Each structure stands twice: as structure tokens, then as C-alpha cells.
Amino acid sequence: MSPIGPIRCSSLNPQTPRECFAVSPVRPLAHSPFRSAAAPQQTTLAQPRELGQVTTMRVLVVEDDEKIASFVIKGLKQNGYAVDHAVDGEQGLDLATAIDYDLVILDLMLPKLDGLSLLRRLRQEKIRTPVLILSARANVDDRVRGLQAGGDDYVTKPFAFSELLARVQALIRRASQTVEQTQLSVADLSMNVITREVTRDGQRIELHPREYSLLEFLLRHAGRPVTKTMILEHIWDFHFDPQTNVVDVLIHRLRAKIDKNFPLKLIQTIRGVGYVVKAS
């Protein structure tokens, strides 16, 4: 596989993964954590994503190159997507036929089942999920074959993550035929999902990536309870021990920034159920 291109990596302290630089139009991924994607046996099937009027966008990345897959997955997660990963064509086909994804990012040169064969199988089975081909094959004939096999877009390696993200957003928007909501708010709390700026009563609030993802998830379900399981699947993308307290810890950190210095508490606990953001 061809490398992804000029990604600058640097070593941090021993407790922290390597970091790499990419560019995103929504939020710069400067020095984003860079880690290996999950092994095949760790892949978790997505649960049903339709929650009232809100749908968590889920993307399947079918890529056997660990470095490229890790880079793409991390970038998509930092931009609010839930992501599953397949390391070969057969696993990718199994996931894509079992789960209703919003988009598939597909490499062509895959072990066990090549990308073009996978794509043809999906289309033969009437699966219309948008497919963005991400391949080192850059000549015109390869691009034509990819699109004729049923691909919806084609990006060649090396690539800029900003362009990849823009194409992902465009394909999902076109497939869903919906206008993306860019401003989320409850009472005096406001979030701009384009600039990723969060304010309360005009005061800007700085959030870490997981805190931001949790707040966005709560705001997209404003007024409706969300369970710990729903939060775990959205923020972490795989199942923890049901007794884990990672959600409680993250909620505590978020409350310290969102509610602590304000008389009206927006993040509320519903005993035995989960949490809800509401103004009363």
C-alpha cells in the first residue's frame, strides 16, 4: 500500500501515543492522538442508530493499512462520527451487509476480497450505502472502473484530510437529503458544530474532544433522556463492562465546565435511566 503522504509525527511522553498533524475544516487536527485501529475480533457491530429525530452518523472504514486507517478513523471521530473498521474485504463485506452505515470508505487493494469485488457485491445485493473509494491507484482507468462498479466518489492517496472530510460530508448530505444542523442550544448554552465553539451566557467554554462529543450528543437529544449505554456506544464506539464508571466521570468533568458557575443546571441525572440536558 502507498503511504498516506506527509504526516508529521512526534514522540510525546511515554504515557501518551504518538501524535500526527492533519488539517480539518471543522476543527484542526493538529497533533491529534495517533493509535492503531482495533483488531478484527474487537470490531463491535453498531446498535440501531435512529433515536427519535436524531441519527448518529456511522462510517465504515475498510482499509488494511494500519497507519492510514488509524489516521482516517481518528480524524472522523474528532469530527463527530462513529466509526467501525474492517481490515480486509471479507470483514468489510460482512459489516456493510449487516449494518446500515451512512457511508463506507473503501480501499481497493485489500486482502481476502479486493475492494472492487466488495463494491460489486454490495450493489448486487441492492445496498445503496454511499461508497467513497480511497486508493493509491490514481490513473484515469482505475477511477473509471471504481465509479462504474458503484462507487460514489474517488479520492487518491496521498490525500488531505480536509478534502476527505468535505467529500464524506457531501456524500452523506446528498444521500440523506437533509440540511445539517450547525447550531445547537439549550437555554443560554450554545454550540456551533462547524467552528466547534461552545458558549454559555456569552462566555466561551473550552472542552476536550470527549467532553465536546458528549455535550454534542446530549444537545442533539435535548429534552430526551440518554442512557449510559447510548453514550458509551456514541463516544467510545465499543462496549465497556456495564459496571464501568467512565460515563459518570466524563459527566462530572462536563458539569464542572457547563453548570458549576451558573445558577441553572442543565445536565440532569435521571435515576435508573441516564442523563438529559434541559432548561427546567
C-alpha positions, 0 to 999 in steps of 0.5 A: 500500500502507498503511504498516506503522504506527509504526516508529521509525527512526534514522540510525546511522553511515554504515557501518551501515543504518538501524535500526527498533524492533519488539517480539518475544516471543522476543527484542526487536527493538529497533533491529534492522538495517533493509535492503531485501529482495533483488531478484527475480533474487537470490531463491535457491530453498531446498535440501531442508530435512529433515536427519535429525530436524531441519527448518529452518523456511522462510517465504515472504514475498510482499509488494511493499512494500519497507519492510514486507517488509524489516521482516517478513523481518528480524524472522523471521530474528532469530527463527530462520527462513529466509526467501525473498521474492517481490515480486509474485504471479507470483514468489510463485506460482512459489516456493510451487509449487516449494518446500515452505515451512512457511508463506507470508505473503501480501499481497493487493494485489500486482502481476502476480497479486493475492494472492487469485488466488495463494491460489486457485491454490495450493489448486487445485493441492492445496498445503496450505502454511499461508497467513497473509494480511497486508493493509491491507484490514481490513473484515469482507468482505475477511477473509471472502473471504481465509479462504474462498479458503484462507487460514489466518489474517488479520492487518491492517496496521498490525500488531505484530510480536509478534502476527505472530510468535505467529500464524506460530508457531501456524500452523506448530505446528498444521500440523506437529503437533509440540511445539517444542523450547525447550531445547537442550544439549550437555554443560554448554552450554545454550540456551533458544530462547524467552528466547534465553539461552545458558549454559555451566557456569552462566555466561551467554554473550552472542552476536550474532544470527549467532553465536546462529543458528549455535550454534542450528543446530549444537545442533539437529544435535548429534552430526551433522556440518554442512557449510559449505554447510548453514550458509551456506544456514541463516544467510545464506539465499543462496549465497556463492562456495564459496571464501568464508571467512565460515563459518570466521570466524563459527566462530572468533568462536563458539569464542572465546565457547563453548570458549576458557575451558573445558577441553572443546571442543565445536565440532569441525572435521571435515576435508573435511566441516564442523563438529559440536558434541559432548561427546567 
